[in-house]
Amino acid sequence: MADSSSRSASRLAAARLLVAVLWAGTLWVLGYIAAPAVFAAVPSLVAGDVVAVLLHRLGWVSIASAAVMLALVRLSPDLDAGRRRSLNLLVLAMLACALVMWIGLQPAMAQMRELAGPGGVRASPYWTQFAVMHGVSQLFHVVESILAAILVLKSR
């Protein structure tokens, strides 16, 4: 029976690591490879729309990953209380970053792009506000990315 329990704990640990790596990888690839590549390859107006769709999907990935990670942490018998608490806090902090971007910043930025019209947000009176929100969004993404690296390391 102990062998079965050990195998179950090992599988849960592997599942935690897999979810953490997939979540972190999605953040890193989108934020540091895909988004810059899109802006380098197509006009800014189109790139903004494409990246907005990718970021919206990233929000769903973050919510799903957080839910799965919280369940895995709860079900893992190999975690002591301190480690369980630190993993939960990391996941919740990452989820908070994702929700601030997904629910707060991205819709507001999309509204500004729409209000700016065909000339684009850079040529509109919304540019300064948009640029500040974009900078704040990037900061949240960097924080979430760093937390993701810590989550990967602590999920093993």
C-alpha positions in Angstrom: 0.0 0.0 0.0 2.9 2.4 0.8 4.2 1.8 -2.7 0.9 2.8 -4.2 0.9 6.0 -2.1 4.4 6.8 -3.1 3.6 6.3 -6.8 0.5 8.6 -6.4 2.6 11.3 -4.7 5.2 11.0 -7.5 2.5 11.4 -10.2 1.0 14.4 -8.5 4.5 16.0 -8.2 5.1 15.3 -11.9 1.7 16.8 -12.7 2.4 19.9 -10.6 5.7 20.4 -12.5 4.1 19.9 -15.9 1.3 22.4 -15.2 3.8 24.9 -13.8 6.1 24.5 -16.9 3.2 24.8 -19.4 1.9 27.9 -17.6 5.3 29.5 -17.4 6.2 28.6 -21.0 3.0 30.1 -22.3 3.8 33.3 -20.5 7.4 33.4 -21.6 6.7 32.5 -25.3 3.8 34.9 -25.7 5.4 37.8 -23.8 9.0 37.6 -25.0 8.8 35.8 -28.4 5.4 35.9 -30.0 4.3 39.5 -29.2 7.5 41.1 -30.2 7.6 39.0 -33.4 4.1 40.0 -34.3 5.0 43.7 -33.9 8.1 43.3 -35.9 6.3 41.5 -38.8 3.0 43.4 -39.3 1.8 47.0 -39.0 1.3 48.2 -35.5 -2.5 48.5 -35.8 -2.8 44.9 -36.9 -0.2 43.7 -34.4 -2.1 45.2 -31.5 -5.2 43.4 -32.5 -3.4 40.1 -32.9 -1.5 40.4 -29.6 -4.8 41.4 -27.9 -6.4 38.1 -29.0 -3.3 36.2 -27.8 -3.4 37.9 -24.4 -7.1 37.2 -24.0 -6.4 33.5 -24.6 -3.4 33.7 -22.2 -5.9 34.9 -19.6 -7.9 31.7 -20.0 -4.7 29.6 -19.8 -3.8 31.4 -16.6 -7.2 30.8 -15.0 -7.2 27.1 -16.0 -3.6 26.6 -14.9 -4.2 28.2 -11.6 -7.3 26.1 -10.9 -5.4 22.9 -11.8 -2.4 23.9 -9.8 -4.5 24.7 -6.7 -6.2 21.3 -7.0 -2.9 19.5 -7.4 -1.4 21.2 -4.4 -4.4 20.4 -2.3 -4.3 16.7 -3.3 -0.5 16.2 -2.9 0.4 14.2 0.1 4.1 14.9 -0.4 3.8 18.5 0.5 4.2 19.8 4.1 2.1 22.7 5.3 4.8 25.4 4.6 5.4 24.2 1.1 1.7 23.9 0.3 1.2 27.4 1.6 4.1 28.8 -0.5 2.9 27.1 -3.7 -0.7 28.3 -3.1 0.6 31.9 -2.6 2.7 31.8 -5.7 -0.3 30.5 -7.8 -2.7 33.1 -6.3 -0.2 35.9 -6.9 0.3 34.8 -10.6 -3.5 34.5 -10.9 -3.9 38.0 -9.5 -1.4 39.4 -12.0 -3.3 37.7 -14.8 -6.7 38.9 -13.7 -5.5 42.5 -13.4 -4.3 42.4 -17.0 -7.2 40.3 -18.3 -10.1 42.0 -16.6 -8.7 45.5 -16.0 -6.0 46.6 -18.3 -6.6 44.8 -21.6 -10.3 45.8 -21.9 -9.5 49.4 -21.1 -6.7 49.4 -23.7 -8.9 47.8 -26.3 -11.5 50.5 -25.7 -8.9 53.2 -26.2 -7.8 51.6 -29.4 -11.4 51.5 -30.6 -12.0 55.1 -29.6 -8.8 56.2 -31.4 -10.3 55.1 -34.7 -8.5 54.2 -37.9 -5.5 56.5 -37.3 -4.5 54.4 -34.3 -4.0 55.2 -30.7 -0.6 56.8 -31.3 -2.2 59.6 -33.3 -5.0 60.1 -30.8 -5.5 62.0 -27.5 -5.5 58.6 -25.7 -1.9 57.9 -26.5 -0.4 58.9 -23.1 -3.0 57.1 -21.1 -2.6 54.0 -23.4 1.2 54.1 -23.0 0.9 54.2 -19.2 -1.5 51.3 -19.2 0.7 49.4 -21.5 3.7 49.9 -19.3 1.7 48.8 -16.2 0.6 45.7 -18.1 4.1 44.9 -19.1 5.2 45.3 -15.5 2.5 42.8 -14.4 3.6 40.4 -17.1 7.2 40.6 -15.9 6.2 40.0 -12.3 4.0 37.1 -13.4 6.9 35.7 -15.4 9.3 35.9 -12.5 6.7 34.2 -10.2 6.3 31.5 -12.9 10.0 30.8 -12.8 9.8 30.5 -9.0 6.7 28.2 -9.3 8.6 25.9 -11.7 11.5 25.6 -9.3 9.3 25.0 -6.3 6.9 22.6 -8.0 9.5 19.9 -8.3 
